[in-house]
Amino acid sequence: MNIRTYQPSDYKSLRALYENSSLYGGQFDEARDGEERLRKKIEADSDAILLAEDDASLIGTVSLIDDGRVAWLFRFAVAGNDKTVVAELINKALGILKERGHTQVLVYSPVGESELDSRYEQLGFNKGGDYTCYWKDIV
């Protein structure tokens, strides 16, 4: 397995992972995950999207949202929720964020997803309160 940064040529494979309805984090949304949007993201921050691949096949991803004040993990999708892949991706992501001076990272998880609760608890995350995310299209 190899952990590396996203390149525009990875888009079709990454989108397929995002569209896999069995993976949380893989919930594709054109407004956030369109090809041009991801290209601009990595132009601004080359480490913003990490990929895990095995035999040239994409098996996991996590994106870093870092505005200097707060750091988030986003689109943390791993095929089969493979614990080794999860651990490698989180270790790489945390290493990058630590180098940038962050001492804490946040991640969203849907309420009632016991598999994800278990994932984040095993990774040492503290569970916060349940919140509802609101959004609005900007027209």
N, C-alpha and C positions, 0 to 999 in steps of 0.2 A: 504494500500500500504506500501511496505517495500523497503528501499534503502539499498543495501548491496554490498559487494565486490564479484567479480567473483571467482568462483571455477572451476577447470577442469571438474567437473561433469556437469557444465552448458553449456558445449560446443555446444551440438546439438541444444539447445534452442536458444543460442546466434547466432549461425550460421544461423538458420532459420530467426531470426530478421534481420541479416545482408543481407540475400538473398531476403528479401521482397522489391521488386522493387518500391513500393509506398513510401518507407521511405528513405530520404536522410540520409546518415550516415550508412545506411544498405546496402551499396554497397560492397558485399563480394569480396574479392581478396585473393586467396590462399597465395600469397607471403607475405601479411601483416596479414591475419586473420586465418591462419592455426592453427590447434589445438596445435602443438608443439610451434609455435611462441607465442601464447597467454599464454601458460604455462610458458615459459621463461620470458615473460613480468611480470607476477604476482609474479614469484620467485624473480625478481629484485625489484619489487615495488608492494606490496600487494594491494595498493589502486589504481592501474593504470586503472582498469576497474570496473566501477560501474554499478550495475543493479537495475532496478526497477521491482518489482514483485507484483502481486495482485492475491491472492488465488493460490499461487504457480505457476502462469503463468508469464513468462517474458514479460513485456510490454514496456520496455525502457532500454537504455544503453547509457553511454558516457565513452570514454576513455580519460585518461590524459596523455599527452606527456610532460614530465618535464625533461629537461636536466640540470637544475640548473641555466641556463641563461635565458631560455624562456619557457613559458608554453602554450600548445595548448590543445584545446578540439578536439577530433577526434571520428568519428563513433557515433555521437550524434543522435541516432535513437529512436523515440518514436511513438508507435502505435497510430494512429489517431491524432498525434501531440497534445495529451492531455496536456493542459496548466498546470494542477496540477502536472503531472508527469515531464514535462519539468522543472518546477520551483523547484521541489524537487531534481532532478538530478543536476541542475545547482548550487543550494545552497550547496549541499554536495561537489561537485567538487570545487567550489570556496573556501569553508571552508578549504579543504585539501591544496589547493594551497596557500592560505593566511598563513596557519600554516607553510608552507615551505618557507615563505618569499617573495613570488611573489606579486607584486602590479598590475600586468596586465596579462590578458589571451587573446589568439588569437583563432579564429575559422575560418575555411574556409567555404564558401557557394558558390554554383555555381551561375554564373551570370544569372539573369532573373528568379530566384526562389522567386517570391513575397511572398509566404507563409513563407519561411525561412527568408527573409528580415524582415518581420513583426515579426517573432519569436524573432530574435536577437535584433531588435529595442525595442521591449517590454521588453526584459531582460536588456536593458540599454547599449547594445553594440554600439560602434561608427563604422560607415561604412567606411572602407578604400577603396582604389582604386581596380579596377578590374585587376586581374593578371591571367596569364596562368601558370599552373603548368606543368613542364617538368619532365619526368622520363626516366630512362634507366635501362634495365636489366643488372645486373652484372653477367657476365659469366666467 
